[in-house]
Amino acid sequence: MAKIKLDDVEYDTDEMSDNAKAQLASLQFNEAHINRLRNELAIADTAKIAYVNALKRELETKDSADEDNKSKSKKKAAE
C-alpha cells in the first residue's frame, strides 16, 4: 500500500496498472542514476579543487625557488 505523489496528487501503487508500475520503476531507476551521477560529479569537483590547489602550491614553490636562485646569483655577481 505504498503511495506516491505526482503534481500534488497522491496515487496508491497497489491500484496502478502494470504499465504504470513499470513506468514508476523506470522513474525510480532514473532518479537513482541521477543521484549516482551527482555523487560522481561531487567527487570530480572535489578532485578538481585538490588538483588546482596542488598546482598553485607547486607554482608558488617554483616561484619561490626562482626568486632564491636570482638572489643567490646577484650576491655571487656582487662578490
Biopython code that builds the backbone (N, CA, C, O; Angstrom):
import numpy as np
from Bio.PDB.StructureBuilder import StructureBuilder

atoms = [
    (1, "MET", "N", (0.834, -1.188, 0.000)),
    (1, "MET", "CA", (0.000, 0.000, 0.000)),
    (1, "MET", "C", (0.880, 1.253, 0.000)),
    (1, "MET", "O", (0.645, 2.185, 0.770)),
    (2, "ALA", "N", (1.882, 1.267, -0.859)),
    (2, "ALA", "CA", (2.748, 2.438, -0.991)),
    (2, "ALA", "C", (2.021, 3.503, -1.794)),
    (2, "ALA", "O", (1.201, 3.223, -2.668)),
    (3, "LYS", "N", (2.356, 4.711, -1.460)),
    (3, "LYS", "CA", (1.741, 5.836, -2.166)),
    (3, "LYS", "C", (2.851, 6.709, -2.727)),
    (3, "LYS", "O", (3.927, 6.835, -2.143)),
    (4, "ILE", "N", (2.562, 7.306, -3.872)),
    (4, "ILE", "CA", (3.478, 8.288, -4.457)),
    (4, "ILE", "C", (2.687, 9.552, -4.751)),
    (4, "ILE", "O", (1.464, 9.523, -4.889)),
    (5, "LYS", "N", (3.406, 10.659, -4.844)),
    (5, "LYS", "CA", (2.757, 11.927, -5.109)),
    (5, "LYS", "C", (3.361, 12.529, -6.369)),
    (5, "LYS", "O", (4.574, 12.714, -6.461)),
    (6, "LEU", "N", (2.508, 12.832, -7.334)),
    (6, "LEU", "CA", (2.916, 13.493, -8.572)),
    (6, "LEU", "C", (2.037, 14.712, -8.775)),
    (6, "LEU", "O", (0.811, 14.607, -8.777)),
    (7, "ASP", "N", (2.658, 15.862, -8.944)),
    (7, "ASP", "CA", (1.900, 17.112, -9.147)),
    (7, "ASP", "C", (0.808, 17.301, -8.100)),
    (7, "ASP", "O", (-0.336, 17.624, -8.418)),
    (8, "ASP", "N", (1.190, 17.091, -6.848)),
    (8, "ASP", "CA", (0.294, 17.263, -5.707)),
    (8, "ASP", "C", (-0.906, 16.312, -5.703)),
    (8, "ASP", "O", (-1.893, 16.566, -5.013)),
    (9, "VAL", "N", (-0.829, 15.232, -6.463)),
    (9, "VAL", "CA", (-1.881, 14.212, -6.450)),
    (9, "VAL", "C", (-1.237, 12.927, -5.934)),
    (9, "VAL", "O", (-0.183, 12.511, -6.415)),
    (10, "GLU", "N", (-1.888, 12.304, -4.946)),
    (10, "GLU", "CA", (-1.360, 11.085, -4.353)),
    (10, "GLU", "C", (-1.973, 9.865, -5.038)),
    (10, "GLU", "O", (-3.178, 9.809, -5.283)),
    (11, "TYR", "N", (-1.110, 8.887, -5.343)),
    (11, "TYR", "CA", (-1.549, 7.665, -6.012)),
    (11, "TYR", "C", (-1.143, 6.461, -5.176)),
    (11, "TYR", "O", (-0.050, 6.432, -4.609)),
    (12, "ASP", "N", (-2.016, 5.477, -5.100)),
    (12, "ASP", "CA", (-1.737, 4.220, -4.412)),
    (12, "ASP", "C", (-1.130, 3.272, -5.440)),
    (12, "ASP", "O", (-1.755, 2.969, -6.456)),
    (13, "THR", "N", (0.084, 2.805, -5.176)),
    (13, "THR", "CA", (0.765, 1.955, -6.153)),
    (13, "THR", "C", (0.068, 0.603, -6.334)),
    (13, "THR", "O", (0.177, -0.015, -7.393)),
    (14, "ASP", "N", (-0.635, 0.153, -5.317)),
    (14, "ASP", "CA", (-1.356, -1.125, -5.430)),
    (14, "ASP", "C", (-2.475, -1.054, -6.470)),
    (14, "ASP", "O", (-2.886, -2.077, -7.018)),
    (15, "GLU", "N", (-2.953, 0.125, -6.732)),
    (15, "GLU", "CA", (-4.058, 0.289, -7.676)),
    (15, "GLU", "C", (-3.588, 0.678, -9.070)),
    (15, "GLU", "O", (-4.411, 0.924, -9.952)),
    (16, "MET", "N", (-2.297, 0.735, -9.277)),
    (16, "MET", "CA", (-1.770, 1.108, -10.590)),
    (16, "MET", "C", (-1.814, -0.073, -11.550)),
    (16, "MET", "O", (-1.763, -1.235, -11.148)),
    (17, "SER", "N", (-1.910, 0.265, -12.824)),
    (17, "SER", "CA", (-1.822, -0.773, -13.854)),
    (17, "SER", "C", (-0.385, -1.274, -13.921)),
    (17, "SER", "O", (0.531, -0.654, -13.382)),
    (18, "ASP", "N", (-0.208, -2.406, -14.591)),
    (18, "ASP", "CA", (1.150, -2.937, -14.753)),
    (18, "ASP", "C", (2.034, -1.954, -15.511)),
    (18, "ASP", "O", (3.210, -1.795, -15.186)),
    (19, "ASN", "N", (1.476, -1.300, -16.509)),
    (19, "ASN", "CA", (2.235, -0.323, -17.273)),
    (19, "ASN", "C", (2.645, 0.860, -16.386)),
    (19, "ASN", "O", (3.779, 1.333, -16.470)),
    (20, "ALA", "N", (1.737, 1.332, -15.549)),
    (20, "ALA", "CA", (2.056, 2.444, -14.643)),
    (20, "ALA", "C", (3.142, 2.020, -13.655)),
    (20, "ALA", "O", (4.044, 2.801, -13.351)),
    (21, "LYS", "N", (3.061, 0.790, -13.155)),
    (21, "LYS", "CA", (4.091, 0.282, -12.240)),
    (21, "LYS", "C", (5.451, 0.203, -12.940)),
    (21, "LYS", "O", (6.483, 0.506, -12.342)),
    (22, "ALA", "N", (5.440, -0.208, -14.214)),
    (22, "ALA", "CA", (6.688, -0.266, -14.980)),
    (22, "ALA", "C", (7.254, 1.144, -15.178)),
    (22, "ALA", "O", (8.465, 1.342, -15.076)),
    (23, "GLN", "N", (6.403, 2.109, -15.456)),
    (23, "GLN", "CA", (6.850, 3.494, -15.621)),
    (23, "GLN", "C", (7.414, 4.028, -14.307)),
    (23, "GLN", "O", (8.424, 4.733, -14.296)),
    (24, "LEU", "N", (6.761, 3.690, -13.209)),
    (24, "LEU", "CA", (7.241, 4.104, -11.891)),
    (24, "LEU", "C", (8.604, 3.488, -11.600)),
    (24, "LEU", "O", (9.496, 4.167, -11.091)),
    (25, "ALA", "N", (8.768, 2.222, -11.914)),
    (25, "ALA", "CA", (10.059, 1.552, -11.700)),
    (25, "ALA", "C", (11.150, 2.225, -12.538)),
    (25, "ALA", "O", (12.269, 2.418, -12.064)),
    (26, "SER", "N", (10.826, 2.576, -13.764)),
    (26, "SER", "CA", (11.789, 3.271, -14.628)),
    (26, "SER", "C", (12.131, 4.641, -14.062)),
    (26, "SER", "O", (13.290, 5.056, -14.092)),
    (27, "LEU", "N", (11.144, 5.334, -13.554)),
    (27, "LEU", "CA", (11.369, 6.647, -12.952)),
    (27, "LEU", "C", (12.267, 6.528, -11.722)),
    (27, "LEU", "O", (13.184, 7.329, -11.541)),
    (28, "GLN", "N", (12.006, 5.539, -10.886)),
    (28, "GLN", "CA", (12.828, 5.336, -9.696)),
    (28, "GLN", "C", (14.270, 4.960, -10.072)),
    (28, "GLN", "O", (15.221, 5.426, -9.443)),
    (29, "PHE", "N", (14.422, 4.124, -11.090)),
    (29, "PHE", "CA", (15.760, 3.768, -11.561)),
    (29, "PHE", "C", (16.481, 5.015, -12.063)),
    (29, "PHE", "O", (17.655, 5.226, -11.762)),
    (30, "ASN", "N", (15.770, 5.835, -12.828)),
    (30, "ASN", "CA", (16.349, 7.063, -13.378)),
    (30, "ASN", "C", (16.756, 8.025, -12.265)),
    (30, "ASN", "O", (17.823, 8.634, -12.337)),
    (31, "GLU", "N", (15.931, 8.166, -11.254)),
    (31, "GLU", "CA", (16.273, 9.051, -10.133)),
    (31, "GLU", "C", (17.510, 8.552, -9.398)),
    (31, "GLU", "O", (18.359, 9.347, -8.995)),
    (32, "ALA", "N", (17.614, 7.234, -9.222)),
    (32, "ALA", "CA", (18.797, 6.668, -8.572)),
    (32, "ALA", "C", (20.036, 6.927, -9.430)),
    (32, "ALA", "O", (21.104, 7.242, -8.903)),
    (33, "HIS", "N", (19.894, 6.796, -10.747)),
    (33, "HIS", "CA", (21.016, 7.034, -11.654)),
    (33, "HIS", "C", (21.453, 8.500, -11.592)),
    (33, "HIS", "O", (22.649, 8.789, -11.558)),
    (34, "ILE", "N", (20.505, 9.406, -11.577)),
    (34, "ILE", "CA", (20.821, 10.841, -11.465)),
    (34, "ILE", "C", (21.568, 11.110, -10.165)),
    (34, "ILE", "O", (22.535, 11.871, -10.152)),
    (35, "ASN", "N", (21.129, 10.495, -9.080)),
    (35, "ASN", "CA", (21.810, 10.681, -7.788)),
    (35, "ASN", "C", (23.237, 10.148, -7.828)),
    (35, "ASN", "O", (24.148, 10.769, -7.281)),
    (36, "ARG", "N", (23.435, 8.992, -8.479)),
    (36, "ARG", "CA", (24.799, 8.458, -8.622)),
    (36, "ARG", "C", (25.671, 9.426, -9.423)),
    (36, "ARG", "O", (26.823, 9.673, -9.067)),
    (37, "LEU", "N", (25.117, 9.967, -10.501)),
    (37, "LEU", "CA", (25.870, 10.918, -11.320)),
    (37, "LEU", "C", (26.196, 12.193, -10.535)),
    (37, "LEU", "O", (27.291, 12.742, -10.653)),
    (38, "ARG", "N", (25.245, 12.650, -9.743)),
    (38, "ARG", "CA", (25.517, 13.833, -8.900)),
    (38, "ARG", "C", (26.654, 13.553, -7.924)),
    (38, "ARG", "O", (27.514, 14.403, -7.697)),
    (39, "ASN", "N", (26.647, 12.352, -7.350)),
    (39, "ASN", "CA", (27.726, 11.974, -6.431)),
    (39, "ASN", "C", (29.061, 11.905, -7.157)),
    (39, "ASN", "O", (30.081, 12.347, -6.628)),
    (40, "GLU", "N", (29.061, 11.353, -8.366)),
    (40, "GLU", "CA", (30.300, 11.303, -9.150)),
    (40, "GLU", "C", (30.786, 12.709, -9.493)),
    (40, "GLU", "O", (31.987, 12.978, -9.466)),
    (41, "LEU", "N", (29.863, 13.594, -9.811)),
    (41, "LEU", "CA", (30.233, 14.980, -10.108)),
    (41, "LEU", "C", (30.826, 15.651, -8.874)),
    (41, "LEU", "O", (31.792, 16.407, -8.981)),
    (42, "ALA", "N", (30.257, 15.381, -7.713)),
    (42, "ALA", "CA", (30.803, 15.946, -6.472)),
    (42, "ALA", "C", (32.226, 15.445, -6.239)),
    (42, "ALA", "O", (33.092, 16.202, -5.803)),
    (43, "ILE", "N", (32.462, 14.173, -6.531)),
    (43, "ILE", "CA", (33.810, 13.613, -6.390)),
    (43, "ILE", "C", (34.756, 14.299, -7.371)),
    (43, "ILE", "O", (35.871, 14.673, -7.008)),
    (44, "ALA", "N", (34.307, 14.464, -8.614)),
    (44, "ALA", "CA", (35.148, 15.110, -9.629)),
    (44, "ALA", "C", (35.427, 16.560, -9.258)),
    (44, "ALA", "O", (36.546, 17.037, -9.448)),
    (45, "ASP", "N", (34.435, 17.266, -8.736)),
    (45, "ASP", "CA", (34.640, 18.650, -8.303)),
    (45, "ASP", "C", (35.655, 18.726, -7.163)),
    (45, "ASP", "O", (36.510, 19.611, -7.140)),
    (46, "THR", "N", (35.550, 17.800, -6.229)),
    (46, "THR", "CA", (36.496, 17.765, -5.113)),
    (46, "THR", "C", (37.911, 17.502, -5.615)),
    (46, "THR", "O", (38.866, 18.137, -5.166)),
    (47, "ALA", "N", (38.038, 16.568, -6.541)),
    (47, "ALA", "CA", (39.355, 16.269, -7.113)),
    (47, "ALA", "C", (39.899, 17.482, -7.858)),
    (47, "ALA", "O", (41.088, 17.786, -7.764)),
    (48, "LYS", "N", (39.047, 18.169, -8.589)),
    (48, "LYS", "CA", (39.483, 19.360, -9.333)),
    (48, "LYS", "C", (40.043, 20.411, -8.380)),
    (48, "LYS", "O", (41.088, 21.006, -8.644)),
    (49, "ILE", "N", (39.348, 20.633, -7.281)),
    (49, "ILE", "CA", (39.811, 21.608, -6.291)),
    (49, "ILE", "C", (41.176, 21.190, -5.748)),
    (49, "ILE", "O", (42.066, 22.024, -5.582)),
    (50, "ALA", "N", (41.335, 19.907, -5.473)),
    (50, "ALA", "CA", (42.614, 19.411, -4.950)),
    (50, "ALA", "C", (43.723, 19.605, -5.980)),
    (50, "ALA", "O", (44.828, 20.014, -5.626)),
    (51, "TYR", "N", (43.439, 19.316, -7.250)),
    (51, "TYR", "CA", (44.448, 19.494, -8.301)),
    (51, "TYR", "C", (44.819, 20.960, -8.468)),
    (51, "TYR", "O", (45.995, 21.285, -8.629)),
    (52, "VAL", "N", (43.840, 21.840, -8.431)),
    (52, "VAL", "CA", (44.114, 23.283, -8.555)),
    (52, "VAL", "C", (44.987, 23.743, -7.396)),
    (52, "VAL", "O", (45.956, 24.474, -7.597)),
    (53, "ASN", "N", (44.644, 23.316, -6.183)),
    (53, "ASN", "CA", (45.439, 23.710, -5.012)),
    (53, "ASN", "C", (46.858, 23.162, -5.084)),
    (53, "ASN", "O", (47.812, 23.855, -4.732)),
    (54, "ALA", "N", (46.999, 21.917, -5.540)),
    (54, "ALA", "CA", (48.334, 21.320, -5.671)),
    (54, "ALA", "C", (49.142, 22.072, -6.726)),
    (54, "ALA", "O", (50.335, 22.312, -6.541)),
    (55, "LEU", "N", (48.502, 22.441, -7.820)),
    (55, "LEU", "CA", (49.184, 23.195, -8.865)),
    (55, "LEU", "C", (49.624, 24.561, -8.350)),
    (55, "LEU", "O", (50.744, 24.998, -8.616)),
    (56, "LYS", "N", (48.751, 25.226, -7.620)),
    (56, "LYS", "CA", (49.108, 26.535, -7.048)),
    (56, "LYS", "C", (50.317, 26.412, -6.121)),
    (56, "LYS", "O", (51.250, 27.212, -6.187)),
    (57, "ARG", "N", (50.284, 25.390, -5.252)),
    (57, "ARG", "CA", (51.416, 25.187, -4.338)),
    (57, "ARG", "C", (52.700, 24.942, -5.114)),
    (57, "ARG", "O", (53.752, 25.488, -4.782)),
    (58, "GLU", "N", (52.607, 24.124, -6.140)),
    (58, "GLU", "CA", (53.786, 23.809, -6.953)),
    (58, "GLU", "C", (54.323, 25.064, -7.639)),
    (58, "GLU", "O", (55.530, 25.303, -7.662)),
    (59, "LEU", "N", (53.428, 25.847, -8.187)),
    (59, "LEU", "CA", (53.863, 27.070, -8.869)),
    (59, "LEU", "C", (54.444, 28.079, -7.882)),
    (59, "LEU", "O", (55.423, 28.757, -8.192)),
    (60, "GLU", "N", (53.852, 28.180, -6.706)),
    (60, "GLU", "CA", (54.379, 29.087, -5.686)),
    (60, "GLU", "C", (55.756, 28.617, -5.220)),
    (60, "GLU", "O", (56.644, 29.436, -4.986)),
    (61, "THR", "N", (55.935, 27.311, -5.085)),
    (61, "THR", "CA", (57.222, 26.757, -4.680)),
    (61, "THR", "C", (58.269, 27.046, -5.751)),
    (61, "THR", "O", (59.401, 27.409, -5.433)),
    (62, "LYS", "N", (57.896, 26.886, -7.014)),
    (62, "LYS", "CA", (58.818, 27.155, -8.117)),
    (62, "LYS", "C", (59.171, 28.634, -8.161)),
    (62, "LYS", "O", (60.337, 28.992, -8.327)),
    (63, "ASP", "N", (58.158, 29.503, -8.011)),
    (63, "ASP", "CA", (58.411, 30.943, -8.000)),
    (63, "ASP", "C", (59.341, 31.319, -6.859)),
    (63, "ASP", "O", (60.248, 32.136, -7.021)),
    (64, "SER", "N", (59.104, 30.714, -5.709)),
    (64, "SER", "CA", (59.936, 30.989, -4.542)),
    (64, "SER", "C", (61.364, 30.513, -4.782)),
    (64, "SER", "O", (62.318, 31.206, -4.429)),
    (65, "ALA", "N", (61.515, 29.338, -5.378)),
    (65, "ALA", "CA", (62.845, 28.803, -5.685)),
    (65, "ALA", "C", (63.542, 29.667, -6.733)),
    (65, "ALA", "O", (64.747, 29.899, -6.640)),
    (66, "ASP", "N", (62.802, 30.141, -7.722)),
    (66, "ASP", "CA", (63.377, 31.021, -8.751)),
    (66, "ASP", "C", (63.869, 32.324, -8.130)),
    (66, "ASP", "O", (64.937, 32.826, -8.481)),
    (67, "GLU", "N", (63.088, 32.860, -7.213)),
    (67, "GLU", "CA", (63.486, 34.100, -6.532)),
    (67, "GLU", "C", (64.754, 33.883, -5.708)),
    (67, "GLU", "O", (65.645, 34.732, -5.694)),
    (68, "ASP", "N", (64.827, 32.736, -5.018)),
    (68, "ASP", "CA", (66.024, 32.414, -4.228)),
    (68, "ASP", "C", (67.246, 32.302, -5.131)),
    (68, "ASP", "O", (68.323, 32.797, -4.798)),
    (69, "ASN", "N", (67.071, 31.650, -6.273)),
    (69, "ASN", "CA", (68.192, 31.487, -7.216)),
    (69, "ASN", "C", (68.642, 32.837, -7.771)),
    (69, "ASN", "O", (69.840, 33.068, -7.935)),
    (70, "LYS", "N", (67.692, 33.733, -8.063)),
    (70, "LYS", "CA", (68.049, 35.063, -8.559)),
    (70, "LYS", "C", (68.840, 35.842, -7.490)),
    (70, "LYS", "O", (69.826, 36.513, -7.792)),
    (71, "SER", "N", (68.385, 35.734, -6.253)),
    (71, "SER", "CA", (69.076, 36.429, -5.151)),
    (71, "SER", "C", (70.494, 35.903, -4.995)),
    (71, "SER", "O", (71.427, 36.684, -4.812)),
    (72, "LYS", "N", (70.667, 34.583, -5.066)),
    (72, "LYS", "CA", (71.998, 33.993, -4.928)),
    (72, "LYS", "C", (72.901, 34.411, -6.096)),
    (72, "LYS", "O", (74.090, 34.668, -5.910)),
    (73, "SER", "N", (72.321, 34.474, -7.295)),
    (73, "SER", "CA", (73.104, 34.868, -8.465)),
    (73, "SER", "C", (73.571, 36.311, -8.335)),
    (73, "SER", "O", (74.706, 36.636, -8.683)),
    (74, "LYS", "N", (72.682, 37.186, -7.826)),
    (74, "LYS", "CA", (73.036, 38.587, -7.657)),
    (74, "LYS", "C", (74.137, 38.733, -6.623)),
    (74, "LYS", "O", (75.057, 39.531, -6.804)),
    (75, "LYS", "N", (74.051, 37.962, -5.527)),
    (75, "LYS", "CA", (75.067, 38.036, -4.474)),
    (75, "LYS", "C", (76.423, 37.582, -5.024)),
    (75, "LYS", "O", (77.446, 38.209, -4.745)),
    (76, "LYS", "N", (76.436, 36.496, -5.803)),
    (76, "LYS", "CA", (77.687, 35.987, -6.361)),
    (76, "LYS", "C", (78.265, 37.002, -7.347)),
    (76, "LYS", "O", (79.480, 37.194, -7.396)),
    (77, "ALA", "N", (77.412, 37.646, -8.126)),
    (77, "ALA", "CA", (77.892, 38.625, -9.091)),
    (77, "ALA", "C", (78.465, 39.843, -8.391)),
    (77, "ALA", "O", (79.400, 40.466, -8.894)),
    (78, "ALA", "N", (77.913, 40.190, -7.232)),
    (78, "ALA", "CA", (78.383, 41.347, -6.498)),
    (78, "ALA", "C", (79.717, 41.074, -5.817)),
    (78, "ALA", "O", (80.463, 42.011, -5.530)),
    (79, "GLU", "N", (80.026, 39.832, -5.559)),
    (79, "GLU", "CA", (81.269, 39.467, -4.857)),
    (79, "GLU", "C", (82.407, 39.555, -5.741)),
    (79, "GLU", "O", (83.534, 39.285, -5.325)),
]
sb = StructureBuilder()
sb.init_structure("model")
sb.init_model(0)
sb.init_chain("A")
sb.init_seg("    ")
for serial, (resi, resn, name, xyz) in enumerate(atoms, 1):
    if name == "N":
        sb.init_residue(resn, " ", resi, " ")
    sb.init_atom(name, np.array(xyz, "f"), 0.0, 1.0, " ", f" {name:<3s}", serial, name[0])
structure = sb.get_structure()
